[in-house]
Amino acid sequence: MIEKVFKVLFFAVLSSLPLLLIGYIISQFFTKSTESLDIILFIIGAIPLVLFSPGLFSSSTSGAIHTPKVIYRLVDTLTPNNKRYSNSEDPRSKFNFSLNWVLAGLLLWIVSYFA
């Protein structure tokens, strides 16, 4: 169990590093200073929270924000009680994927608070 927690935290930190780098690049090259780094990191950290938190708090798979990887869905898979999953759509892996990105957004918020 502790191994799974460390694995999720490790991937969350790895996911937050490119976001942190993007925030630094935006603050350095577009605003010519690092004074606005905190607000830029706050905004960039909010993006994964908005996009991936519905995947954590809802068991529904209908909607555009819930599953950003899905482009096309069959009509018969939109019923609320239909629990058909293909091999690549494991609900646990979707949850872990969303959890990693939500934690990465939270890490950016923490960094933006201290920046």
Backbone as CSV, one residue per row, in Angstrom:
resi,resn,N_x,N_y,N_z,CA_x,CA_y,CA_z,C_x,C_y,C_z
1,MET,0.818,-1.186,0.000,0.000,0.000,0.000,0.866,1.256,0.000
2,ILE,1.877,1.275,0.825,2.772,2.425,0.880,3.523,2.561,-0.437
3,GLU,3.815,1.438,-1.056,4.496,1.447,-2.355,3.641,2.151,-3.408
4,LYS,2.330,1.926,-3.393,1.429,2.585,-4.346,1.367,4.082,-4.100
5,VAL,1.371,4.474,-2.826,1.337,5.896,-2.487,2.592,6.590,-2.990
6,PHE,3.750,5.980,-2.775,4.992,6.570,-3.251,5.042,6.624,-4.774
7,LYS,4.471,5.619,-5.409,4.438,5.600,-6.871,3.573,6.745,-7.404
8,VAL,2.413,6.961,-6.808,1.537,8.057,-7.232,2.201,9.398,-6.976
9,LEU,2.826,9.564,-5.817,3.512,10.819,-5.515,4.693,11.059,-6.445
10,PHE,5.416,10.004,-6.783,6.549,10.129,-7.690,6.090,10.612,-9.069
11,PHE,5.031,10.004,-9.591,4.538,10.415,-10.896,3.901,11.806,-10.846
12,ALA,3.339,12.194,-9.708,2.800,13.545,-9.567,3.919,14.579,-9.599
13,VAL,5.024,14.277,-8.933,6.167,15.187,-8.962,6.752,15.259,-10.374
14,LEU,6.855,14.116,-11.036,7.349,14.118,-12.416,6.422,14.888,-13.351
15,SER,5.127,14.819,-13.120,4.181,15.553,-13.951,4.224,17.047,-13.672
16,SER,4.562,17.424,-12.451,4.590,18.842,-12.113,5.869,19.539,-12.592
17,LEU,6.930,18.787,-12.829,8.177,19.412,-13.266,8.058,20.100,-14.630
18,PRO,7.459,19.482,-15.658,7.290,20.217,-16.919,6.373,21.434,-16.779
19,LEU,5.363,21.328,-15.925,4.486,22.470,-15.703,5.234,23.609,-15.008
20,LEU,6.099,23.252,-14.088,6.923,24.245,-13.409,7.876,24.914,-14.390
21,LEU,8.450,24.137,-15.266,9.353,24.677,-16.281,8.608,25.601,-17.244
22,ILE,7.406,25.218,-17.643,6.605,26.063,-18.527,6.283,27.390,-17.832
23,GLY,5.939,27.337,-16.558,5.658,28.558,-15.807,6.865,29.458,-15.703
24,TYR,8.033,28.872,-15.474,9.253,29.672,-15.396,9.581,30.308,-16.746
25,ILE,9.420,29.545,-17.814,9.697,30.082,-19.155,8.745,31.224,-19.481
26,ILE,7.473,31.055,-19.151,6.508,32.123,-19.415,6.850,33.368,-18.615
27,SER,7.181,33.209,-17.345,7.486,34.386,-16.530,8.808,35.035,-16.935
28,GLN,9.753,34.259,-17.400,11.054,34.813,-17.762,11.037,35.509,-19.121
29,PHE,10.402,34.896,-20.112,10.502,35.424,-21.461,9.357,36.358,-21.843
30,PHE,8.194,36.168,-21.265,7.078,37.025,-21.650,6.908,38.225,-20.725
31,THR,7.223,38.070,-19.453,7.093,39.199,-18.537,8.439,39.793,-18.164
32,LYS,9.515,39.200,-18.620,10.890,39.676,-18.421,11.317,39.768,-16.958
33,SER,10.590,39.111,-16.071,11.008,39.050,-14.675,10.360,37.843,-14.020
34,THR,10.856,37.501,-12.861,10.266,36.374,-12.129,9.328,36.858,-11.030
35,GLU,8.980,38.148,-11.026,8.071,38.671,-10.008,6.660,38.111,-10.170
36,SER,6.273,37.805,-11.383,4.930,37.285,-11.622,4.902,35.756,-11.651
37,LEU,5.977,35.123,-11.212,6.051,33.664,-11.254,4.970,33.019,-10.400
38,ASP,4.636,33.622,-9.266,3.640,33.017,-8.382,2.258,32.960,-9.013
39,ILE,1.821,34.010,-9.656,0.493,34.004,-10.273,0.465,33.106,-11.509
40,ILE,1.566,33.061,-12.244,1.627,32.185,-13.425,1.595,30.725,-13.003
41,LEU,2.335,30.365,-11.959,2.300,28.986,-11.467,0.936,28.637,-10.893
42,PHE,0.269,29.596,-10.271,-1.067,29.353,-9.744,-2.043,29.046,-10.880
43,ILE,-1.957,29.811,-11.956,-2.855,29.599,-13.097,-2.540,28.283,-13.792
44,ILE,-1.262,27.991,-14.007,-0.885,26.735,-14.657,-1.252,25.543,-13.775
45,GLY,-1.157,25.695,-12.466,-1.551,24.617,-11.558,-3.052,24.389,-11.542
46,ALA,-3.824,25.414,-11.856,-5.280,25.268,-11.880,-5.754,24.494,-13.104
47,ILE,-4.985,24.517,-14.172,-5.406,23.851,-15.408,-5.580,22.347,-15.210
48,PRO,-4.588,21.612,-14.650,-4.829,20.176,-14.435,-5.920,19.905,-13.395
49,LEU,-6.076,20.807,-12.433,-7.138,20.615,-11.451,-8.512,20.689,-12.106
50,VAL,-8.692,21.640,-12.991,-9.985,21.792,-13.655,-10.231,20.650,-14.634
51,LEU,-9.202,20.257,-15.351,-9.382,19.231,-16.373,-9.547,17.826,-15.807
52,PHE,-8.828,17.503,-14.738,-8.779,16.115,-14.283,-9.494,15.834,-12.968
53,SER,-9.937,16.851,-12.231,-10.638,16.560,-10.980,-12.004,15.907,-11.187
54,PRO,-12.739,16.157,-12.286,-13.982,15.400,-12.463,-13.752,13.892,-12.577
55,GLY,-12.599,13.468,-13.055,-12.294,12.052,-13.135,-12.089,11.420,-11.767
56,LEU,-11.774,12.237,-10.765,-11.600,11.725,-9.407,-12.910,11.649,-8.643
57,PHE,-13.739,12.661,-8.811,-14.909,12.793,-7.957,-16.190,12.282,-8.582
58,SER,-16.118,11.738,-9.775,-17.315,11.265,-10.449,-17.042,9.901,-11.059
59,SER,-18.034,9.042,-11.013,-17.878,7.732,-11.647,-18.426,7.743,-13.064
60,SER,-18.987,8.858,-13.479,-19.547,8.972,-14.815,-18.434,9.162,-15.832
61,THR,-18.634,8.630,-17.017,-17.650,8.819,-18.082,-18.208,9.642,-19.224
62,SER,-19.384,10.246,-19.022,-19.922,11.094,-20.071,-19.481,12.529,-19.811
63,GLY,-19.217,13.258,-20.849,-18.781,14.634,-20.724,-17.424,14.811,-21.343
64,ALA,-17.146,16.001,-21.783,-15.904,16.260,-22.492,-14.718,16.382,-21.559
65,ILE,-14.928,16.907,-20.371,-13.806,17.143,-19.468,-13.380,15.878,-18.749
66,HIS,-14.289,14.926,-18.539,-13.974,13.737,-17.758,-12.847,12.915,-18.352
67,THR,-12.851,12.748,-19.638,-11.864,11.888,-20.279,-11.224,12.629,-21.437
68,PRO,-10.135,13.332,-21.195,-9.535,14.107,-22.273,-8.921,13.256,-23.377
69,LYS,-8.673,11.963,-23.123,-8.077,11.115,-24.150,-9.099,10.631,-25.164
70,VAL,-10.387,10.647,-24.790,-11.421,10.075,-25.647,-11.881,11.122,-26.654
71,ILE,-11.833,10.769,-27.920,-12.304,11.664,-28.968,-13.644,11.181,-29.495
72,TYR,-13.807,9.887,-29.633,-15.023,9.313,-30.207,-15.569,8.263,-29.257
73,ARG,-16.851,8.322,-29.004,-17.494,7.359,-28.129,-18.716,6.786,-28.832
74,LEU,-18.925,5.493,-28.757,-20.102,4.879,-29.350,-21.356,5.314,-28.593
75,VAL,-22.460,5.406,-29.277,-23.690,5.882,-28.665,-24.168,4.933,-27.572
76,ASP,-24.010,3.642,-27.743,-24.516,2.709,-26.740,-23.650,2.661,-25.485
77,THR,-22.527,3.332,-25.445,-21.704,3.360,-24.235,-22.037,4.544,-23.336
78,LEU,-22.996,5.380,-23.706,-23.320,6.560,-22.920,-24.394,6.315,-21.867
79,THR,-24.921,5.112,-21.774,-25.915,4.843,-20.752,-25.245,4.826,-19.384
80,PRO,-25.924,5.342,-18.345,-25.274,5.467,-17.042,-24.948,4.142,-16.367
81,ASN,-25.694,3.090,-16.629,-25.456,1.813,-15.957,-24.585,0.867,-16.763
82,ASN,-24.097,1.308,-17.899,-23.274,0.452,-18.743,-21.841,0.478,-18.225
83,LYS,-21.335,-0.630,-17.769,-19.992,-0.714,-17.191,-19.043,-1.492,-18.087
84,ARG,-19.186,-1.364,-19.407,-18.285,-2.042,-20.336,-17.001,-1.255,-20.465
85,TYR,-15.905,-1.893,-20.262,-14.596,-1.269,-20.415,-13.749,-2.150,-21.309
86,SER,-13.038,-1.515,-22.179,-12.083,-2.282,-22.965,-10.820,-2.465,-22.133
87,ASN,-9.854,-3.166,-22.677,-8.618,-3.421,-21.938,-7.867,-2.137,-21.630
88,SER,-7.944,-1.153,-22.514,-7.194,0.080,-22.300,-7.948,1.067,-21.422
89,GLU,-9.220,0.844,-21.120,-10.008,1.765,-20.332,-10.304,1.203,-18.953
90,ASP,-9.309,0.827,-18.223,-9.474,0.346,-16.866,-9.842,1.526,-15.970
91,PRO,-10.921,1.436,-15.196,-11.320,2.573,-14.367,-10.281,2.927,-13.313
92,ARG,-9.535,1.952,-12.837,-8.507,2.235,-11.829,-7.346,3.025,-12.430
93,SER,-6.972,2.710,-13.664,-5.879,3.449,-14.294,-6.314,4.873,-14.634
94,LYS,-7.600,5.058,-14.990,-8.109,6.414,-15.216,-8.060,7.222,-13.929
95,PHE,-8.425,6.582,-12.829,-8.390,7.260,-11.540,-6.963,7.661,-11.175
96,ASN,-6.017,6.752,-11.349,-4.617,7.051,-11.034,-4.067,8.147,-11.935
97,PHE,-4.431,8.115,-13.214,-3.993,9.147,-14.150,-4.519,10.515,-13.715
98,SER,-5.793,10.574,-13.367,-6.384,11.838,-12.911,-5.772,12.280,-11.590
99,LEU,-5.541,11.326,-10.706,-4.949,11.653,-9.409,-3.553,12.226,-9.568
100,ASN,-2.765,11.669,-10.472,-1.415,12.190,-10.702,-1.455,13.643,-11.152
101,TRP,-2.340,13.963,-12.069,-2.398,15.334,-12.584,-2.993,16.299,-11.573
102,VAL,-3.958,15.862,-10.780,-4.512,16.733,-9.739,-3.453,17.025,-8.682
103,LEU,-2.706,16.022,-8.294,-1.628,16.247,-7.326,-0.527,17.137,-7.907
104,ALA,-0.255,17.004,-9.202,0.730,17.883,-9.841,0.250,19.326,-9.806
105,GLY,-1.033,19.555,-10.046,-1.579,20.908,-9.949,-1.509,21.446,-8.529
106,LEU,-1.788,20.589,-7.545,-1.682,21.013,-6.150,-0.240,21.338,-5.769
107,LEU,0.698,20.559,-6.278,2.115,20.854,-6.015,2.510,22.211,-6.594
108,LEU,2.007,22.526,-7.772,2.294,23.838,-8.344,1.673,24.949,-7.520
109,TRP,0.494,24.713,-6.971,-0.107,25.715,-6.099,0.735,25.932,-4.847
110,ILE,1.275,24.863,-4.293,2.135,24.994,-3.113,3.399,25.751,-3.464
111,VAL,4.000,25.419,-4.602,5.202,26.137,-5.033,4.885,27.604,-5.305
112,SER,3.720,27.887,-5.894,3.368,29.278,-6.194,3.128,30.069,-4.918
113,TYR,2.682,29.415,-3.865,2.486,30.099,-2.590,3.808,30.550,-1.998
114,PHE,4.847,29.746,-2.161,6.153,30.088,-1.582,7.065,30.821,-2.556
115,ALA,6.649,30.987,-3.803,7.498,31.669,-4.796,7.432,33.170,-4.641
